[in-house]
Amino acid sequence: MRLRRALEALGPIFVKFGQVLSTRRDLLPADLADELAKLQDQVPPFPGELAVAEVERAFGKPIAQVFEQFEPEAGGERLGRAGAPRRAPRRHARRRSRSCGPGCCR
């Protein structure tokens, strides 16, 4: 139980790691695998505002410039379940022009 709670406290990436690890019953004792399996569907809510802030920090720009559509509640319901964001269209979405510089279409 301590390991599961520690992973929950560390955040979404660690919860995902615990979820993956819980499926490797060939590597873990049964009781530990059972406890980590609780990360599949018994995870406390993750605030959507925190998800938006983290995405904006990671990309260095407002979320609207990165994703055409982003529903923080869909992604924030559970730590282990990601929402379905749609990438914002690129400036040269149909084809890259030779005039594009590095990072132009990203």
FIMARGU-13776 format. One line per 5 residues: number of its first residue (from 1); their letters; for each residue x, y, z of N, C-alpha, C. Coordinates in pm, 1 decimal, decimal comma. Example, Ala and Ser with C-alpha at 12.3 -4.5 7.8 and 13.67 -1.06 7.14 Angstrom:
2
1	AS	1319,0:-569,0:780,0:1230,0:-450,0:780,0:1320,0:-330,0:780,0 | 1285,0:-225,0:708,0:1367,0:-106,0:714,0:1290,0:3,0:787,0 .
This chain:
106
1	MRLRR	81,9:-118,0:0,0:0,0:0,0:0,0:87,2:125,6:0,0 | 201,0:118,9:68,2:289,0:236,0:74,1:343,6:271,5:-63,5 | 380,0:170,5:-142,2:432,9:196,2:-275,4:326,4:261,3:-365,2 | 204,7:208,6:-361,2:96,4:264,6:-442,8:70,7:409,7:-404,0 | 63,7:436,7:-275,6:39,3:574,4:-229,8:154,6:666,4:-266,5 .
6	ALEAL	275,5:615,6:-258,7:391,4:696,7:-297,4:384,7:731,8:-445,4 | 349,0:635,9:-529,5:338,0:662,4:-673,3:227,6:764,7:-701,2 | 116,1:754,5:-630,3:7,9:851,7:-646,1:54,7:991,4:-607,1 | 131,1:999,9:-499,0:179,8:1129,6:-451,5:281,2:1191,3:-546,9 | 356,4:1107,5:-616,1:458,4:1158,3:-708,8:400,1:1212,0:-838,9 .
11	GPIFV	278,5:1171,1:-873,4:213,4:1229,4:-990,9:182,9:1131,3:-1101,9 | 124,4:1184,6:-1209,2:71,0:1103,0:-1318,5:171,3:1009,3:-1387,0 | 292,5:1053,1:-1406,0:391,6:967,9:-1473,7:422,3:845,9:-1387,6 | 431,4:866,2:-1257,1:461,5:755,7:-1166,9:341,7:661,4:-1154,0 | 220,1:717,3:-1159,4:100,5:632,7:-1158,2:100,9:544,6:-1282,8 .
16	KFGQV	132,7:604,1:-1397,4:138,2:527,1:-1522,3:243,8:417,3:-1510,8 | 357,4:447,4:-1451,8:461,5:346,5:-1431,3:409,0:231,6:-1344,7 | 337,1:265,5:-1237,1:278,8:163,1:-1150,9:175,6:78,8:-1223,1 | 97,8:143,2:-1310,7:-1,3:68,9:-1389,6:67,2:-32,9:-1480,1 | 171,5:11,6:-1546,3:244,8:-78,5:-1636,4:308,9:-191,4:-1556,6 .
21	LSTRR	370,2:-155,8:-1446,4:437,0:-255,7:-1363,6:337,7:-358,9:-1309,5 | 214,8:-315,7:-1281,2:115,1:-408,0:-1226,3:77,7:-519,1:-1323,8 | 102,6:-497,9:-1450,4:70,8:-600,5:-1550,5:182,6:-703,8:-1564,6 | 295,7:-679,3:-1501,9:410,6:-771,2:-1511,0:414,5:-862,6:-1390,1 | 317,9:-949,7:-1382,4:308,0:-1042,0:-1269,0:422,4:-1142,9:-1268,1 .
26	DLLPA	492,3:-1154,8:-1378,4:608,4:-1243,2:-1381,5:728,2:-1180,9:-1308,5 | 722,8:-1049,4:-1283,3:833,2:-980,8:-1216,4:805,4:-946,9:-1070,3 | 675,3:-943,8:-1031,8:637,1:-898,2:-898,9:568,4:-1008,2:-818,5 | 581,3:-1001,2:-687,0:500,5:-1091,0:-603,8:352,2:-1058,8:-624,4 | 266,6:-1155,4:-608,7:123,1:-1139,1:-635,7:60,6:-1027,7:-552,6 .
31	DLADE	96,5:-1017,6:-424,5:34,9:-913,5:-340,3:72,5:-773,1:-386,0 | 195,8:-753,6:-429,1:239,0:-622,8:-479,3:171,5:-591,5:-612,3 | 162,7:-688,2:-700,0:95,3:-668,4:-828,8:-51,7:-634,7:-807,6 | -116,2:-699,9:-711,0:-257,0:-671,1:-680,6:-273,7:-528,5:-629,9 | -182,1:-485,7:-545,6:-189,5:-349,6:-491,3:-167,4:-246,2:-601,7 .
36	LAKLQ	-70,6:-269,2:-687,9:-45,6:-175,9:-798,2:-159,4:-178,2:-899,9 | -229,0:-288,5:-911,4:-342,7:-296,9:-1003,6:-452,5:-198,6:-964,9 | -456,5:-157,8:-838,5:-555,0:-58,0:-795,0:-531,8:76,5:-863,5 | -412,1:96,5:-916,1:-383,7:219,7:-990,5:-456,8:221,5:-1124,4 | -509,4:108,8:-1166,6:-582,0:102,7:-1293,8:-715,0:176,3:-1285,9 .
41	DQVPP	-785,6:164,2:-1172,3:-919,3:224,4:-1166,3:-956,0:285,4:-1031,7 | -863,3:291,2:-939,0:-892,5:347,3:-807,4:-793,6:458,7:-774,3 | -784,7:557,8:-862,8:-689,6:666,5:-846,4:-766,1:794,7:-814,2 | -716,8:873,8:-718,6:-785,3:998,8:-686,2:-784,1:1096,2:-804,7 | -880,6:1189,1:-808,6:-888,8:1285,0:-919,6:-764,0:1372,5:-930,5 .
46	FPGEL	-735,0:1413,6:-1052,3:-622,7:1502,1:-1082,0:-681,1:1631,7:-1137,0 | -653,3:1747,3:-1074,7:-713,7:1873,4:-1118,6:-679,0:1909,7:-1263,3 | -781,3:1941,5:-1341,6:-762,0:1978,7:-1481,9:-675,8:2102,0:-1498,8 | -686,9:2196,5:-1404,5:-606,6:2320,0:-1413,6:-457,8:2288,4:-1403,8 | -426,1:2187,6:-1324,5:-287,0:2147,2:-1310,4:-235,3:2087,1:-1440,9 .
51	AVAEV	-321,2:2010,3:-1508,3:-283,3:1951,4:-1637,1:-255,8:2061,1:-1739,6 | -344,3:2162,4:-1745,7:-326,8:2273,6:-1839,9:-197,0:2346,7:-1809,6 | -172,6:2376,1:-1682,8:-50,4:2447,8:-1644,2:74,3:2369,7:-1682,7 | 71,4:2238,5:-1664,9:188,3:2156,1:-1697,4:212,8:2150,8:-1848,5 | 105,9:2139,7:-1926,2:120,3:2138,7:-2072,8:177,0:2271,6:-2120,6 .
56	ERAFG	124,7:2381,5:-2067,5:173,9:2513,7:-2107,9:319,5:2533,0:-2068,1 | 356,8:2483,6:-1951,0:496,3:2493,4:-1907,2:587,2:2411,5:-1998,5 | 543,8:2292,4:-2032,0:625,8:2203,1:-2113,9:646,9:2257,4:-2255,1 | 542,3:2315,5:-2313,9:552,5:2365,8:-2450,6:596,3:2511,3:-2457,8 | 590,0:2582,8:-2344,9:632,6:2722,0:-2342,6:538,9:2816,4:-2415,4 .
61	KPIAQ	413,2:2778,4:-2429,1:314,7:2863,4:-2495,2:175,1:2826,3:-2446,8 | 77,4:2916,4:-2470,1:-60,2:2885,8:-2427,7:-111,8:2757,8:-2492,0 | -194,2:2687,9:-2419,0:-244,2:2558,4:-2464,1:-321,9:2568,0:-2595,4 | -386,2:2681,1:-2619,5:-462,3:2700,2:-2743,0:-371,8:2702,5:-2865,7 | -244,7:2736,2:-2847,5:-150,3:2734,7:-2959,8:-94,4:2594,6:-2985,1 .
66	VFEQF	-106,7:2507,9:-2887,6:-54,2:2372,6:-2900,3:-162,5:2275,7:-2946,5 | -282,1:2288,6:-2887,3:-392,1:2198,1:-2918,7:-512,4:2274,8:-2969,4 | -572,3:2222,6:-3072,9:-694,2:2281,0:-3126,7:-807,0:2265,9:-3025,5 | -808,8:2153,6:-2956,7:-911,0:2125,1:-2856,3:-844,5:2052,7:-2740,6 | -872,9:2097,7:-2619,1:-818,0:2032,0:-2500,6:-922,1:2038,8:-2391,0 .
71	EPEAG	-964,9:1923,9:-2342,8:-1066,4:1917,2:-2237,6:-999,2:1870,4:-2109,8 | -963,7:1964,5:-2021,4:-891,3:1924,4:-1900,6:-970,1:1828,8:-1811,4 | -1101,2:1839,0:-1811,5:-1180,0:1747,8:-1728,6:-1174,0:1605,7:-1781,3 | -1168,0:1589,5:-1912,5:-1157,5:1454,8:-1969,9:-1025,6:1390,0:-1930,5 | -918,6:1469,2:-1928,6:-788,3:1415,5:-1893,4:-763,7:1415,4:-1744,4 .
76	GERLG	-839,1:1495,6:-1669,6:-814,4:1508,7:-1527,7:-901,0:1421,0:-1440,7 | -989,6:1342,7:-1499,7:-1077,0:1258,0:-1419,0:-995,8:1160,6:-1336,1 | -897,8:1100,6:-1399,1:-810,8:1005,6:-1330,2:-667,6:1034,8:-1370,0 | -579,1:1008,4:-1276,9:-437,9:1028,7:-1307,7:-392,3:939,9:-1421,4 | -443,2:819,9:-1426,0:-393,5:722,9:-1522,1:-456,5:730,6:-1659,0 .
81	RAGAP	-555,9:812,8:-1677,8:-623,6:818,0:-1806,6:-600,5:954,2:-1870,1 | -548,0:955,7:-1988,4:-522,2:1081,3:-2059,1:-643,2:1119,7:-2142,5 | -664,5:1248,9:-2157,8:-771,7:1297,5:-2244,4:-733,6:1278,4:-2390,4 | -814,7:1329,1:-2477,3:-786,3:1315,6:-2620,1:-769,9:1453,6:-2681,6 | -657,6:1520,1:-2656,5:-638,0:1651,2:-2716,3:-613,4:1639,1:-2865,2 .
86	RRAPR	-652,6:1741,1:-2938,8:-625,3:1746,2:-3082,1:-523,8:1854,6:-3108,4 | -416,7:1821,1:-3180,1:-311,1:1918,2:-3208,0:-365,9:2033,4:-3289,6 | -314,6:2152,2:-3261,8:-351,6:2269,1:-3340,6:-291,9:2253,6:-3480,3 | -359,4:2307,0:-3583,1:-306,3:2293,1:-3718,5:-173,3:2366,4:-3732,9 | -86,6:2310,2:-3811,6:41,3:2375,2:-3839,0:20,6:2487,8:-3938,5 .
91	RHARR	113,1:2578,7:-3940,0:100,2:2691,1:-4032,1:105,2:2644,7:-4177,5 | 185,1:2545,1:-4204,5:198,3:2491,2:-4339,5:151,0:2346,8:-4336,3 | 24,1:2327,0:-4303,7:-28,0:2193,1:-4277,1:-25,9:2102,2:-4399,5 | -43,4:2155,3:-4519,1:-51,7:2067,8:-4636,8:83,5:2016,7:-4681,6 | 180,5:2100,2:-4684,1:314,6:2055,7:-4721,3:415,3:2153,6:-4665,3 .
96	RSRSC	531,7:2105,4:-4640,3:638,7:2193,8:-4592,3:702,8:2261,8:-4709,7 | 715,9:2387,4:-4697,7:780,0:2466,1:-4802,1:930,2:2464,8:-4780,2 | 1005,5:2482,4:-4885,0:1151,0:2489,5:-4869,4:1191,1:2614,9:-4791,8 | 1102,0:2712,0:-4784,7:1133,1:2834,3:-4713,1:1115,8:2819,1:-4561,8 | 1058,3:2706,9:-4518,9:1041,4:2685,0:-4375,8:1176,9:2670,1:-4308,9 .
101	GPGCC	1191,2:2731,5:-4194,8:1314,3:2715,8:-4118,8:1295,4:2612,5:-4009,5 | 1400,3:2584,5:-3935,9:1388,9:2489,1:-3825,2:1283,2:2534,5:-3724,8 | 1194,7:2445,7:-3687,8:1091,4:2476,2:-3590,7:972,7:2554,4:-3644,7 | 972,0:2587,1:-3772,2:865,6:2668,7:-3830,5:731,4:2598,3:-3823,5 | 725,9:2473,0:-3854,9:598,9:2399,8:-3864,7:572,0:2315,1:-3740,5 .
106	R	630,8:2348,9:-3631,7:608,5:2268,9:-3509,8:533,7:2346,5:-3408,3 .
